[in-house]
């Protein structure tokens, strides 16, 4: 598969380049960056110590020529602009960008009528298994347990809570028949009163170089159940993204997530 990487000089972009260069079924077709990037013209492989002959470019239209799939972990505005070009060119997309608003998600849904898209808050296989486990846990622990989602990321992350934490909350809320938009608590300060048992709490930690830690706590009387995923590097996200790209091969359109890719529906 001929893969294009957006945001190629970023932390996730570099990991994606490394994963593609190590994958026997994929080829790096192009590496994209913004027009003011100091990395333009440099060999993309040099970013990970493996020169590959693919120069980093800001020419999006040329980069998409002959490509099979674009993998995008950038910002919502950039992803949506890239999606417009992919839609025009008939190139599939794997979108790992977080911080998407509802209007952005609607635009992705519309674009998926023309091209196949995998859009997920987290591409790691382990995290998506955790989503499945959370659904089971919430259905069993549906009475007498308070639910908290705790996540930690590096100091550079710009959105909070993380997209993964929000998806964890959504999975639990859906299993319990609740609407997360109405039961989520995103911070506590001062005299808050007793905890409302129908709520789902979120706590956010930002600091250092934490790649991504997520825990969902079911706290009952006399016991608590914790389901945790900790990422030691970004490689699981990259490897999951390539798995998603392979899933899209041969599909004409449609909107999918990693539960579809992994057959966990």
C-alpha positions as CSV (number, residue, x, y, z in Angstrom):
1,X,0.0,0.0,0.0
2,X,1.2,3.5,-0.8
3,X,0.8,5.6,2.3
4,X,0.9,9.3,2.8
5,X,1.7,10.7,6.3
6,X,0.4,14.1,7.3
7,X,2.2,16.1,10.0
8,X,5.3,14.0,9.2
9,X,7.8,15.9,11.4
10,X,5.7,15.7,14.6
11,X,6.0,13.1,17.3
12,X,3.2,10.9,15.9
13,X,4.3,11.6,12.3
14,X,7.8,10.4,12.9
15,X,6.5,7.2,14.5
16,X,4.2,6.6,11.6
17,X,7.1,7.0,9.2
18,X,9.1,4.5,11.2
19,X,6.2,2.0,11.2
20,X,5.7,2.3,7.4
21,X,9.4,1.9,6.7
22,X,9.4,-1.3,8.8
23,X,6.2,-2.7,7.3
24,X,6.6,-5.2,4.5
25,X,3.2,-4.5,3.0
26,X,3.4,-0.6,3.0
27,X,5.4,2.0,1.1
28,X,5.9,5.6,2.1
29,X,4.5,7.5,-0.9
30,X,4.8,11.0,0.5
31,X,5.4,12.9,3.8
32,X,3.5,16.2,4.3
33,X,4.2,19.3,6.4
34,X,3.0,22.9,6.5
35,X,4.4,25.4,4.0
36,X,6.5,27.1,6.7
37,X,8.0,24.0,8.1
38,X,11.8,23.9,8.4
39,X,11.8,20.3,7.4
40,X,10.5,20.9,3.9
41,X,12.8,19.2,1.3
42,X,14.5,16.9,3.9
43,X,14.4,13.2,3.5
44,X,11.5,12.0,5.6
45,X,13.4,8.8,6.6
46,X,16.2,10.9,8.2
47,X,13.7,11.9,10.9
48,X,13.9,8.3,12.2
49,X,17.5,7.5,11.1
50,X,16.6,5.6,8.0
51,X,16.8,7.7,4.8
52,X,14.3,6.5,2.2
53,X,14.4,9.0,-0.7
54,X,11.0,10.6,0.1
55,X,11.3,14.4,0.5
56,X,9.0,16.2,2.9
57,X,6.6,18.4,1.0
58,X,3.7,20.8,1.4
59,X,2.3,20.1,-2.0
60,X,-0.7,18.1,-0.9
61,X,-2.2,17.6,-4.4
62,X,1.0,16.1,-5.8
63,X,1.5,14.0,-2.7
64,X,-1.9,12.3,-3.2
65,X,-1.2,11.3,-6.7
66,X,-1.3,7.6,-6.9
67,X,-1.7,7.2,-3.1
68,X,-3.8,4.6,-1.5
69,X,-4.3,6.0,2.0
70,X,-3.6,9.2,4.0
71,X,-2.9,8.7,7.7
72,X,-3.6,12.0,9.6
73,X,-2.9,12.7,13.3
74,X,-2.8,16.5,13.0
75,X,-5.3,19.2,14.1
76,X,-9.0,19.3,13.2
77,X,-8.6,22.2,10.7
78,X,-5.8,20.5,8.9
79,X,-7.5,17.1,8.8
80,X,-10.7,18.6,7.4
81,X,-8.7,20.4,4.6
82,X,-6.8,17.2,3.8
83,X,-10.1,15.3,3.8
84,X,-11.5,17.6,1.1
85,X,-8.5,16.8,-1.1
86,X,-8.7,13.1,-0.4
87,X,-12.4,13.1,-1.3
88,X,-11.7,14.8,-4.6
89,X,-8.9,12.3,-5.4
90,X,-10.6,9.2,-4.1
91,X,-7.9,8.5,-1.5
92,X,-8.9,6.6,1.7
93,X,-8.2,8.1,5.1
94,X,-7.2,6.9,8.6
95,X,-7.9,9.8,11.0
96,X,-6.5,9.7,14.5
97,X,-6.9,13.5,15.1
98,X,-8.4,14.3,18.4
99,X,-10.3,17.4,19.6
100,X,-13.0,17.1,16.9
101,X,-16.2,19.0,17.6
102,X,-19.6,17.6,16.6
103,X,-19.7,19.7,13.4
104,X,-16.3,18.2,12.4
105,X,-17.6,14.7,13.0
106,X,-20.6,15.4,10.8
107,X,-18.3,16.6,8.0
108,X,-16.3,13.3,8.3
109,X,-19.6,11.4,8.1
110,X,-20.6,13.2,4.9
111,X,-17.1,12.7,3.3
112,X,-17.4,8.9,4.0
113,X,-20.1,8.7,1.5
114,X,-17.5,9.2,-1.2
115,X,-14.3,7.6,0.4
116,X,-13.6,5.0,3.0
117,X,-12.5,6.4,6.4
118,X,-11.4,4.9,9.7
119,X,-11.9,7.5,12.3
120,X,-11.1,6.6,15.9
121,X,-10.0,8.4,19.1
122,X,-7.3,5.8,19.6
123,X,-5.7,3.4,17.0
124,X,-3.9,1.1,19.5
125,X,-5.2,-2.5,19.4
126,X,-4.9,-2.8,23.2
127,X,-7.0,0.3,23.8
128,X,-9.7,-0.9,21.5
129,X,-9.8,-4.2,23.4
130,X,-10.2,-2.1,26.6
131,X,-13.3,-0.4,25.0
132,X,-14.8,-3.9,24.7
133,X,-13.9,-4.8,28.2
134,X,-15.4,-1.6,29.5
135,X,-18.7,-2.3,27.8
136,X,-18.9,-5.7,29.6
137,X,-17.8,-4.3,33.0
138,X,-20.3,-1.5,32.9
139,X,-23.2,-3.9,32.1
140,X,-22.1,-6.1,35.1
141,X,-21.3,-3.3,37.5
142,X,-24.4,-1.4,36.7
143,X,-25.5,-0.8,40.3
144,X,-23.7,0.5,43.4
145,X,-20.5,1.5,41.6
146,X,-19.2,5.1,41.0
147,X,-17.3,5.6,37.7
148,X,-14.3,7.7,37.2
149,X,-12.1,8.1,34.1
150,X,-8.5,9.2,34.8
151,X,-6.1,10.0,32.0
152,X,-2.5,11.4,31.8
153,X,-0.5,12.7,28.9
154,X,2.6,14.7,28.0
155,X,2.8,18.5,28.6
156,X,2.4,19.2,24.9
157,X,-1.1,17.8,24.5
158,X,-3.6,20.6,23.6
159,X,-7.0,19.0,24.3
160,X,-8.5,17.6,27.5
161,X,-9.9,15.2,28.4
162,X,-8.2,13.1,25.7
163,X,-10.3,11.7,22.9
164,X,-9.6,8.2,24.3
165,X,-10.9,9.2,27.7
166,X,-14.0,10.6,26.2
167,X,-14.6,7.5,24.2
168,X,-14.2,5.4,27.3
169,X,-16.8,7.5,29.0
170,X,-19.1,7.1,26.0
171,X,-18.7,3.3,26.0
172,X,-19.6,3.1,29.7
173,X,-22.5,5.6,29.4
174,X,-24.0,3.7,26.4
175,X,-23.8,0.4,28.2
176,X,-25.6,2.0,31.2
177,X,-28.2,3.7,29.0
178,X,-27.0,7.2,29.9
179,X,-26.2,10.3,27.9
180,X,-22.6,11.3,28.5
181,X,-23.3,14.9,27.7
182,X,-25.7,15.0,30.6
183,X,-23.9,12.9,33.2
184,X,-20.2,13.8,32.7
185,X,-18.3,15.8,35.4
186,X,-15.1,17.3,34.1
187,X,-13.7,18.9,37.3
188,X,-14.4,19.3,40.9
189,X,-13.5,22.2,43.2
190,X,-14.7,23.6,46.4
191,X,-17.7,22.3,48.3
192,X,-19.2,20.0,45.7
193,X,-21.6,18.0,48.0
194,X,-21.9,14.3,47.9
195,X,-21.2,12.5,44.6
196,X,-24.2,11.9,42.4
197,X,-24.1,8.2,41.6
198,X,-25.5,8.7,38.1
199,X,-22.4,10.8,37.0
200,X,-19.2,9.8,35.3
201,X,-16.2,11.7,36.4
202,X,-13.1,12.7,34.4
203,X,-9.7,13.7,35.8
204,X,-6.9,15.0,33.6
205,X,-3.1,15.0,34.2
206,X,-0.6,16.8,32.0
207,X,3.1,16.6,32.4
208,X,6.5,15.5,31.3
209,X,6.6,13.0,28.4
210,X,3.8,10.7,29.4
211,X,2.7,9.0,26.1
212,X,-0.8,8.1,27.3
213,X,-2.2,6.4,30.5
214,X,-6.0,5.7,30.9
215,X,-7.8,4.1,33.8
216,X,-11.5,3.6,34.3
217,X,-12.4,3.1,38.0
218,X,-15.5,1.3,39.1
219,X,-15.6,2.1,42.9
220,X,-18.1,0.1,44.9
221,X,-18.6,-0.6,48.6
222,X,-15.7,-2.7,49.8
223,X,-14.1,-3.2,46.4
224,X,-13.1,-1.4,43.3
225,X,-12.4,-2.6,39.7
226,X,-9.8,-0.7,37.6
227,X,-9.3,-1.3,33.9
228,X,-6.1,0.4,32.7
229,X,-4.1,0.8,29.5
230,X,-0.6,2.4,29.5
231,X,1.3,3.2,26.4
232,X,5.1,3.1,26.6
233,X,5.5,4.5,23.1
234,X,3.5,5.8,20.1
235,X,4.3,2.7,18.1
236,X,1.0,0.9,19.0
237,X,-0.9,3.8,17.6
238,X,1.1,3.7,14.4
239,X,0.8,-0.1,14.0
240,X,-2.9,0.1,14.6
241,X,-3.2,2.8,11.9
242,X,-1.5,0.6,9.3
243,X,-3.9,-2.2,10.3
244,X,-6.7,0.3,9.6
245,X,-5.2,1.3,6.3
246,X,-5.1,-2.4,5.2
247,X,-8.7,-2.8,6.3
248,X,-9.8,0.0,4.0
249,X,-8.1,-1.4,0.9
250,X,-10.6,-2.3,-1.7
251,X,-13.5,-0.5,0.0
252,X,-15.2,2.3,-2.0
253,X,-16.7,4.3,0.9
254,X,-18.0,4.1,4.5
255,X,-17.2,5.3,8.0
256,X,-15.5,2.8,10.3
257,X,-13.7,2.8,13.6
258,X,-11.1,0.4,15.1
259,X,-13.9,-1.8,16.5
260,X,-14.8,-2.6,12.9
261,X,-11.1,-3.0,11.9
262,X,-10.6,-5.6,14.8
263,X,-13.9,-7.4,14.4
264,X,-15.1,-6.4,17.9
265,X,-18.6,-5.4,17.0
